[in-house]
Every structure is written in structure tokens, then in C-alpha cells.
Amino acid sequence: MANPKKPEGSAEDTRQQFVNFVYYKVDPAWRRLPEEERKRGKRQFIDVVKSYESDVIVIPYSLVGIRGDCDFMLWRITYDLPKFQQMAAKLLATDLGKYLTTPYSYLSMTKRSLYVDKHEHEDQEGRRLRLMPGKFKYLFVYPFVKNKAWYRLTPHARQGMMNEHIEIGHKYPTVRLNTTYSFGLDDQEFVLAFESDRPEHFLDLVMELRHSEATSYTLRDTPTFTCVHGELGEVLNLLGG
């Protein structure tokens, strides 16, 4: 879907984006509908998404055959939070939407990181207020919460542990991290979304991060979703109808 363009150097360059990862599960009854009804529902769903492409970035992903509790996900990004509600209402009113539930939906925002000052490089993840996603086949998403002890540490202590964390991440340039923040907006504190064409590299990265000191301050980092990127029509066709 189209990425709403923002003029370089404009006041909007410093605006934070709203980010939503919304997961859908289709009722098996939908697959028993006549073929033409299923096709009509998918066309309606696609048309609704297209109608918002000037205001909302939408990147579709399939989870069919990967997780049992959800079938596809829409990664949505906008500067206007009510657009998420308006789009969701119209999607649920389609002939496909009437058979969908939303087992998970995570809300967050972009924000500059407190920990990247000593780790400058091109397109520094922690300095981006505008996400530019959808260029990789796989997306790995999970909500993330630190325990209370982390926030009682001194800034110097936290920075030292994050330096180690960031250095490990730099060893895996094929994995692109998108960190978004949920404090006060949703149950989690962060939503982490890693893009890559190499799932094995992401696996190795997570395994190595488990040995870092900062990991001992993790309270929760589940559920974890492995999502496969595709055009929206392709993603909906994988629903089995």
C-alpha cells in the first residue's frame, strides 16, 4: 500500500506516528460459503484498505500455517489515530469482516531512543520518528515489558547494558529493528518489530541477546509472531477461500 509522503524539512518531520499491529482470525464458516461470496468479501476488504492509502500505511502479512490463533496481520501506520478506528469499522462491515475476530491488536508510537547517542550510523533505528517498513519478506513482532527494577537503575547503568545490547544487534545487519513505544497507550511498554529476509539470522540474534545483561530485566516478551509479507490479495487468498 502507498506510503503517505511528508515533505522533507516540514513541521511534520518531527511528528510521531501512531503504529498498530492488528491480527485477524477468520471463522471456519467463511470457508464454507459459496466461492462468489468469498471473492466479494475479499474485494470489499481490499477496497476499504485502498481507500485509506493516502492517510494510512498498511503492510499485510500472513500467519496461515504458522500460528493457530490468528491468520493474518495488518501493520498500520498513521499520524491520525482515529483513522485506525474508522478503517477497522469499515473492514468489519465487509462480507469478509463479518467472519473475522481480532485476537491481538497492539497500539504504539514512534519515539527517539534514549540509548543511541554513542551508536551513530546511517538510518539509525533509535533516531527515526517515521517508519519505512515493508521491504523484507519476514516480520517478527512481540510486545515487550521491562521489570520495575530496570527503572530503578541509574541512567548510566542502563546505558551500559544497552550499549552491549546495541553492539550485539549491529552484528546482524540483515535484521532491521523497528522499536515503537506503548507507555500509557496499551498494556505493553514497547512493541518490537524485526524485519529480515533471513529468519535464521533473527534466531541467532535472539539467542545471543539472551546472554546480555539487559535481558535479566525483561518481564515479558511474548506472544511472538512470525509473519510473512505479501500483497493483500495474496494474503487473503491464503485463508483457504
Order of alpha helices (4+ residues) and beta strands (2+ residues): beta-alpha-beta-beta-alpha-beta-beta-alpha-alpha-beta-beta-alpha-beta-beta-alpha
